[in-house]
Amino acid sequence: MVAEKLYPIKQVELDLYDQNARLTEQINALSKLEKIPSIPQKNPAWLSVSDPITTLLFIKVLTGRLPAIDSTGHKAAVPTSPSQFDNLHVTKSEVNEVLHEAGYRFTWTPKTRKTKPKSVAMNWKQAYQAEATAYYIRTWGHGATPNRSNCADTLARWGALNNKTTDLGKIPGAGYIREHVIGSRHWTPPKKPTP
């Protein structure tokens, strides 16, 4: 038997509202909703849970009618604050059963979302090149003319002051920076702004 795919519990709301669930269906279903247990209601953090679908799912988890499971499918502790629901997951069939029990006439179909690519940290050469670009712009702003040679000297001082090391843990000198970091094969200086 193949286990059902798990989805973040908060994805349900996003998917259903993107499908433009009819307002009248939501209002009709709201009249049948149970109240969140009294202890969480006293906590102001619960006031941020406002939409009916999320409220319905949270109630079902809090009352034990929907299992609290994590992304791996293992049992999780019942949340004591709204932020703890971020780690809970549900299956498509469980959600649709809950929605149909509550009187909703539509079915949740999970949308596949593209995950954001992880941000890649700037490598040491890119950090020096970014500073070189800033140096050129600052120098023009002071009415001077920058070049690769005086930029490399400034970058060597900047690297030493800010402990900007290479992959080998060394702070590069001006000659190395001039040739291998901001040389014409590695970096293109910004264009001088026109007045």
C-alpha positions as CSV (number, residue, x, y, z in Angstrom):
1,M,0.0,0.0,0.0
2,V,1.3,3.4,-1.0
3,A,1.1,6.1,1.7
4,E,-0.7,9.3,0.8
5,K,1.4,12.4,0.1
6,L,1.6,14.9,3.0
7,Y,1.0,18.6,2.5
8,P,1.5,21.5,5.0
9,I,-1.8,22.2,6.8
10,K,-1.6,25.9,5.9
11,Q,-1.4,25.1,2.2
12,V,-5.0,24.1,2.2
13,E,-6.2,27.6,2.8
14,L,-3.9,29.1,0.1
15,D,-5.0,26.5,-2.4
16,L,-8.7,26.8,-1.7
17,Y,-8.8,30.6,-1.8
18,D,-6.8,30.6,-5.0
19,Q,-9.6,28.4,-6.4
20,N,-12.0,31.2,-5.4
21,A,-14.2,29.2,-3.0
22,R,-17.6,30.8,-3.1
23,L,-18.3,33.2,-0.2
24,T,-21.8,31.9,0.3
25,E,-20.4,28.3,0.8
26,Q,-18.0,29.7,3.4
27,I,-20.7,31.7,5.2
28,N,-23.0,28.6,5.3
29,A,-20.3,26.4,6.6
30,L,-19.3,29.0,9.2
31,S,-22.6,28.6,10.9
32,K,-21.9,24.9,11.5
33,L,-18.3,25.4,12.9
34,E,-17.4,24.4,16.4
35,K,-15.5,26.8,18.6
36,I,-11.8,26.5,19.3
37,P,-11.4,25.1,22.8
38,S,-11.6,27.8,25.5
39,I,-8.0,27.7,26.6
40,P,-6.5,28.7,23.2
41,Q,-9.2,31.3,22.8
42,K,-8.0,33.2,25.8
43,N,-4.6,33.6,24.2
44,P,-4.4,36.7,21.9
45,A,-2.2,34.8,19.5
46,W,-5.3,32.7,18.4
47,L,-7.0,35.9,17.2
48,S,-4.7,35.9,14.2
49,V,-6.4,32.7,12.9
50,S,-9.3,34.3,11.1
51,D,-10.3,32.4,7.9
52,P,-12.9,29.7,8.3
53,I,-11.0,26.9,6.6
54,T,-7.9,27.2,8.7
55,T,-10.0,27.6,11.8
56,L,-11.9,24.4,10.9
57,L,-8.7,22.4,10.3
58,F,-7.1,23.7,13.5
59,I,-10.2,22.8,15.5
60,K,-10.1,19.3,14.1
61,V,-6.4,18.9,15.1
62,L,-7.0,20.4,18.6
63,T,-10.0,18.1,19.3
64,G,-8.2,15.1,18.0
65,R,-10.5,14.5,15.0
66,L,-7.6,15.2,12.6
67,P,-4.2,13.6,13.5
68,A,-1.3,15.9,14.3
69,I,1.5,14.6,12.1
70,D,4.8,16.1,10.9
71,S,6.3,16.1,7.4
72,T,7.7,12.6,7.8
73,G,4.3,11.2,8.8
74,H,5.1,10.7,12.4
75,K,2.8,11.7,15.2
76,A,3.5,15.2,16.5
77,A,2.4,16.9,19.7
78,V,-0.9,18.7,19.6
79,P,0.0,22.4,19.1
80,T,-0.5,24.9,21.9
81,S,0.0,28.0,19.8
82,P,-0.9,28.9,16.2
83,S,2.8,29.0,15.1
84,Q,3.2,25.3,16.0
85,F,0.7,24.5,13.2
86,D,3.4,25.5,10.7
87,N,5.0,22.1,11.1
88,L,1.9,20.0,10.8
89,H,0.9,18.1,7.6
90,V,-2.2,16.6,6.3
91,T,-3.3,14.3,3.5
92,K,-5.7,15.2,0.7
93,S,-8.3,12.6,1.7
94,E,-8.3,13.8,5.4
95,V,-8.8,17.4,4.4
96,N,-11.6,16.7,1.9
97,E,-13.4,14.5,4.5
98,V,-13.3,17.4,7.0
99,L,-14.5,19.9,4.4
100,H,-17.4,17.7,3.3
101,E,-18.4,17.0,6.9
102,A,-18.5,20.8,7.5
103,G,-20.8,21.3,4.5
104,Y,-18.4,22.6,1.9
105,R,-19.4,21.6,-1.6
106,F,-15.9,21.7,-3.1
107,T,-12.9,19.5,-3.0
108,W,-9.4,20.5,-2.1
109,T,-6.9,19.7,-4.9
110,P,-3.3,20.4,-3.7
111,K,-1.3,22.7,-5.9
112,T,2.3,22.0,-6.6
113,R,4.3,25.0,-5.8
114,K,7.8,25.8,-6.9
115,T,10.1,26.0,-4.0
116,K,12.3,29.0,-3.8
117,P,15.9,28.2,-4.7
118,K,18.1,28.4,-1.7
119,S,20.1,31.6,-1.7
120,V,23.7,31.0,-2.6
121,A,26.2,32.7,-0.4
122,M,28.4,35.1,-2.2
123,N,31.9,33.6,-2.7
124,W,34.9,35.7,-1.7
125,K,35.6,36.9,-5.2
126,Q,32.1,38.1,-5.7
127,A,32.3,40.0,-2.4
128,Y,35.5,41.8,-3.6
129,Q,33.9,42.5,-7.0
130,A,30.8,43.9,-5.3
131,E,33.0,46.2,-3.2
132,A,34.9,47.2,-6.4
133,T,31.7,48.2,-8.1
134,A,30.8,50.3,-5.0
135,Y,34.3,51.8,-5.0
136,Y,34.0,52.9,-8.6
137,I,30.6,54.6,-7.9
138,R,31.9,56.3,-4.8
139,T,35.0,57.5,-6.5
140,W,33.0,59.0,-9.4
141,G,30.7,60.6,-6.8
142,H,33.8,62.5,-5.4
143,G,34.7,63.7,-8.8
144,A,37.8,61.4,-9.2
145,T,38.5,58.8,-11.9
146,P,38.9,55.2,-10.6
147,N,41.1,52.5,-12.3
148,R,41.8,48.9,-11.6
149,S,45.2,49.7,-9.9
150,N,43.9,52.1,-7.3
151,C,40.8,50.0,-6.8
152,A,43.0,46.9,-6.1
153,D,44.9,48.8,-3.5
154,T,41.7,50.0,-1.8
155,L,40.2,46.5,-2.0
156,A,43.3,45.0,-0.3
157,R,42.9,47.4,2.6
158,W,39.2,46.7,2.7
159,G,39.7,43.0,2.7
160,A,42.3,43.2,5.6
161,L,40.0,45.5,7.7
162,N,36.9,43.3,7.2
163,N,38.8,39.9,7.3
164,K,37.6,38.9,3.8
165,T,39.6,35.8,3.1
166,T,40.0,33.5,0.1
167,D,38.8,29.8,0.2
168,L,42.2,29.0,1.7
169,G,41.7,31.5,4.6
170,K,44.2,34.1,3.3
171,I,43.6,37.8,2.7
172,P,44.6,38.5,-0.9
173,G,47.1,41.2,-1.7
174,A,46.5,44.1,-4.2
175,G,48.5,42.4,-7.0
176,Y,46.4,39.2,-6.8
177,I,43.2,41.2,-6.6
178,R,44.2,43.3,-9.6
179,E,45.0,40.2,-11.7
180,H,42.6,37.5,-10.6
181,V,39.6,39.3,-9.1
182,I,39.0,42.6,-10.9
183,G,41.1,41.8,-14.0
184,S,39.4,42.3,-17.4
185,R,38.8,38.5,-17.7
186,H,37.0,38.3,-14.3
187,W,35.1,41.6,-13.8
188,T,33.6,44.4,-15.8
189,P,33.6,47.8,-14.0
190,P,30.3,49.6,-13.9
191,K,29.6,52.3,-16.5
192,K,30.1,55.9,-15.4
193,P,26.8,57.6,-14.8
194,T,26.1,60.5,-17.1
195,P,25.3,63.8,-15.4
